[in-house]
């Protein structure tokens, strides 16, 4: 039987293993020789449960709480369960390519760890629970729009099969939070909300960077040993080669995660090193977006609009760059750059192999590597970029036409994916017809039967994604007190590969009205 959150006994292995800040005052300051600072969440006026993940709750052994009550008080930061020792983590990071020094959990507070019925350790963390010493004079709060987007995307990514942190609950605070959404002087009071995030650990690359940059080598070692003992037990040993093998596994996991991002068209938007998980799971859903019209230079982050550092097509190389920063932070423990370079090479090879395998599945092929395959792939992405063509719809519709010859002037997947106003000239249409014929010929000789080809394509190409405009519609309704659109969207994205009657609107191209609307096309780092 699932437990009431208010009656669960929590643990605090991070607190037990690592030193905390000697100063327990909740004021912005530089912190030294500590991995975290104890801090209590700031209570809110009228917490109310807006959304709950039933499948995550079941995994954690937790019962769905009532809309208000003791469990929701905990999820809002108004109360604690037994054993909780709340803290904000200290970390640094490279932001947009530059070392930013101390950052830390400015609006996230880890409550503690529970042991699931399966015996796994999971941390519960509140985002938007009030200021911490790392808030840098901010209020530590979050608004409904960003909190709803984080809850929604955490659920979507999990069900898409992408390594990710999870979100257990979305709670309205009953208070207003003032935000300047696009930093243009138009600050507004918005409804506040708190997300309860769940992961085996929220430790990031930046946790190691701050200790290394501060020359806290013994604390760096203790942190590495704790992470290895708790989450990478096969890499224990404490010797330089053991640490290097552990780093290589971090590189491998990160490569697989980013290949999944590319497969589903996810753009993180702010791949700073403080937003990179040491477990290789997607962390921190800020100004993310979904690649709709195929454009490798697209980023959803207005802060990145000029440099496009974190654009869709740059994510793989940024993953390598971030891992190189982690390698530099771990050098005091390993001492040999060549050993760390082996890990970076593992990232490169893993990403290439994983992405190629995923592309093969998306195209309904047994593998890529035959003569002509590279040209087939290069031509496909060149064609997708000529005019505005919806990448998710193209690949999903390609499955429906996978085994059918066509005499149309354009293949049906192209027709389905073209946005309004996108026009192909005669030469471009002929290129598409030529590509489609070559793809069909390649598929006919791939050695897979019809059913297996279709199964692979359907499993690799999602039908439903929480596109920004869908999320914005749910936000608009929730702001007015109507949670039905959010619940409907959650039902759909929890089964992203299965066509469902009556859900056609959730698989449609972005409507023209959403092209330039705030929240539907691009977002800022504002919460």
HUHUCOR-V616872 format. One record per backbone hydrogen bond with DSSP energy under -1.0 kcal/mol. NH is the residue of the N-H (numbers start at 1). CO is the residue of the C=O. Records with the same first field share a line. If there is no record, write none. Layout:
BEGIN
NH = CO, CO
END
This chain:
BEGIN
3 = 61
7 = 4
8 = 5
10 = 82
11 = 113
16 = 12
17 = 13
18 = 14
21 = 36
27 = 25
29 = 133
35 = 19
37 = 88
39 = 86
42 = 129
46 = 173
48 = 172
49 = 67
50 = 170
51 = 170
53 = 168
57 = 53
58 = 54
59 = 55
60 = 56
62 = 57
63 = 3
73 = 69
74 = 70
75 = 71
76 = 72
77 = 74
78 = 73
79 = 73
84 = 81
85 = 111
87 = 110
88 = 37
90 = 35
92 = 206
95 = 98
98 = 95
100 = 93
103 = 91
105 = 89
106 = 104
109 = 126
110 = 87
111 = 124
112 = 124
113 = 11
114 = 122
116 = 120
119 = 116
122 = 114
123 = 199
124 = 112
125 = 197
126 = 109
127 = 195
128 = 107
130 = 140
135 = 132
138 = 135
143 = 527
144 = 191
147 = 143
148 = 144
149 = 145
150 = 146
151 = 147
152 = 148
153 = 149
154 = 150
155 = 151
156 = 152
157 = 153
158 = 154
159 = 155
160 = 156
161 = 158
162 = 157
165 = 282
166 = 198
168 = 196
170 = 51
171 = 194
172 = 48
173 = 192
177 = 190
179 = 188
183 = 180
188 = 179
190 = 177
192 = 175
193 = 142
194 = 171
195 = 127
196 = 169
197 = 125
198 = 166
199 = 123
205 = 276
208 = 205
209 = 205
210 = 206
212 = 208
213 = 209
214 = 210
215 = 212
216 = 211
217 = 215
220 = 216
221 = 217
222 = 218
223 = 219
224 = 220
225 = 221
226 = 222
227 = 223
228 = 224
229 = 225
230 = 226
231 = 227
232 = 228
235 = 232
236 = 233
243 = 239
244 = 240
245 = 241
246 = 242
247 = 243
248 = 244
249 = 245
250 = 246
251 = 247
252 = 248
253 = 249
254 = 250
255 = 251
256 = 252
257 = 253
258 = 254
259 = 255
260 = 256
261 = 257
262 = 258
263 = 259
264 = 260
266 = 261
267 = 289
272 = 270
273 = 94
275 = 272
276 = 273
278 = 203
280 = 277
282 = 163
286 = 284
288 = 286
289 = 267
291 = 265
294 = 389
298 = 295
302 = 523
304 = 301
305 = 302
308 = 304
311 = 308
312 = 298
313 = 296
314 = 311
315 = 312
318 = 314
319 = 315
320 = 316
321 = 317
322 = 318
323 = 319
324 = 320
325 = 321
326 = 322
327 = 323
328 = 324
329 = 325
330 = 326
333 = 330
334 = 330
335 = 331
340 = 336
341 = 337
342 = 338
344 = 340
345 = 341
346 = 342
347 = 343
348 = 344
349 = 345
350 = 346
351 = 347
352 = 348
353 = 349
354 = 350
355 = 351
356 = 352
357 = 353
358 = 354
359 = 355
360 = 356
361 = 357
362 = 358
363 = 359
364 = 361
365 = 360
373 = 370
376 = 372
377 = 373
378 = 374
379 = 375
380 = 376
381 = 377
382 = 378
383 = 379
384 = 380
385 = 381
386 = 383
390 = 417
391 = 292
394 = 390
395 = 391
396 = 392
397 = 393
398 = 394
399 = 395
401 = 397
402 = 399
404 = 401
415 = 411
416 = 412
417 = 413
418 = 414
419 = 388
422 = 419
429 = 425
430 = 426
431 = 427
432 = 428
433 = 429
434 = 430
435 = 431
436 = 432
437 = 433
438 = 434
439 = 435
440 = 436
441 = 437
442 = 438
443 = 439
444 = 440
446 = 443
453 = 449
454 = 450
455 = 451
456 = 452
457 = 453
458 = 454
459 = 455
460 = 456
461 = 457
463 = 496
464 = 496
467 = 465
471 = 467
472 = 468
473 = 469
474 = 470
475 = 471
476 = 472
477 = 473
478 = 474
479 = 475
481 = 478
482 = 477
487 = 483
488 = 484
489 = 485
490 = 486
491 = 487
492 = 488
493 = 489
494 = 490
495 = 492
498 = 495
503 = 500
506 = 503
507 = 504
514 = 511
515 = 512
519 = 522
520 = 517
521 = 517
523 = 300
END
